[in-house]
Amino acid sequence: MNQDSVVYLNGAFQPLSEAKISVLDRGFIFGDGVYEVVPVYNRRPFRLAQHLKRLENSLAAIRLSNPKGAAEWEALFLEMIRQTPHEKQAVYLQITRGAAPRDHGFPQGVAPTVFMMAVPLKTPTPEQVEHGVSCVSAEDFRWHRCDIKSISLLGNVLLRQTSVEAGAIETVLFRGGFLTEASASNVIVVKNGVLLASPQDHLILPGVSLNAVLEFAPMVGIPVEVRPISYAEVLDADELWLTSSGKEVLAVITLDDKPIGDGKPGAMFKKMWAYYQEQTLA
Ligand SMILES: Cc1ncc(COP(=O)(O)O)c(C=O)c1O
């Protein structure tokens, strides 16, 4: 992204170098806002309706009224994509409670700040898809509303840094011994031919890619079971996958330096990966 890249801010498309917000913006001061990241393939947004629904849920959870209807959001996403020169993009949208004198309570009559930018979508390399990736684990010390796609990401940032420093691709999180998600992805376990996923409660983000994979599973012939999953079960998995808009679906071959299954991306992963690719291009 360079300074001439076009971004959207509060009603206008403009070069990045000209886009300015107040230092009193509550996003900056309190992390008081929510966001979405929508992957775009062949210049077409993937699962936009699901992202807009999650945005609606995040806004409702923080009691910020949605500044636009679904049709208006769609038009804005399409225009952002049109103004950006990549076939594969990640469109980032952030909405904050606006700029106001610093006070924790909600300000009255303040317009939200709406910001959008598009960057090239970074998906896993062919090597990562073929050979899989390594992860480390950590205790999930984030707050109890991880279902809100909040811009307050300090917990996720610190937890992600643990894997950066370990040379791993992600930090898989456990709360009281049970799997929640990863620092910026969801996690799926495959055991005895069944796809296991953690309950989508307040402790994880309901990933659009996770839900795509759960929806595709019957088509690929894999049964799904949603239930709490312990650390021991994760280590004993036949396969372990990460899902996110950028990672799509990606096989994990070691966790905390211990091999998962036979230490290679599994047969179920290969089937799901191929199906997912087809869907992104459908
Ligand atoms: C904490 C967390 N969980 C899960 C996900 C995956 O969500 P999605 O599949 O909608 O990209 C993300 C995405 O960034 C995330 O930050």
The ligand as an SDF file (V2000), in Angstrom:
LIG
                    3D

 16 16  0  0  0  0  0  0  0  0999 V2000
   -9.3590  -13.7800   16.7210 C   0  0  0  0  0  0  0  0  0  0  0  0
   -9.8060  -14.2350   15.3770 C   0  0  0  0  0  0  0  0  0  0  0  0
  -10.4620  -15.4000   15.2590 N   0  0  0  0  0  0  0  0  0  0  0  0
  -10.8800  -15.8600   14.0750 C   0  0  0  0  0  0  0  0  0  0  0  0
  -10.6320  -15.1630   12.8900 C   0  0  0  0  0  0  0  0  0  0  0  0
  -11.1080  -15.7170   11.5840 C   0  0  0  0  0  0  0  0  0  0  0  0
  -12.2260  -15.0060   11.1050 O   0  0  0  0  0  0  0  0  0  0  0  0
  -12.5850  -14.9760    9.5640 P   0  0  0  0  0  0  0  0  0  0  0  0
  -12.6580  -16.4030    9.1090 O   0  0  0  0  0  0  0  0  0  0  0  0
  -13.8920  -14.3010    9.4980 O   0  0  0  0  0  0  0  0  0  0  0  0
  -11.4820  -14.2310    8.8680 O   0  0  0  0  0  0  0  0  0  0  0  0
   -9.9640  -13.9370   12.9580 C   0  0  0  0  0  0  0  0  0  0  0  0
   -9.7240  -13.1810   11.7310 C   0  0  0  0  0  0  0  0  0  0  0  0
   -8.9920  -12.2540   11.6630 O   0  0  0  0  0  0  0  0  0  0  0  0
   -9.5410  -13.4570   14.2230 C   0  0  0  0  0  0  0  0  0  0  0  0
   -8.8830  -12.2880   14.3290 O   0  0  0  0  0  0  0  0  0  0  0  0
  1  2  1  0
  2  3  1  0
  2 15  2  0
  3  4  2  0
  4  5  1  0
  5  6  1  0
  5 12  2  0
  6  7  1  0
  7  8  1  0
  8  9  2  0
  8 10  1  0
  8 11  1  0
 12 13  1  0
 12 15  1  0
 13 14  2  0
 15 16  1  0
M  END
$$$$
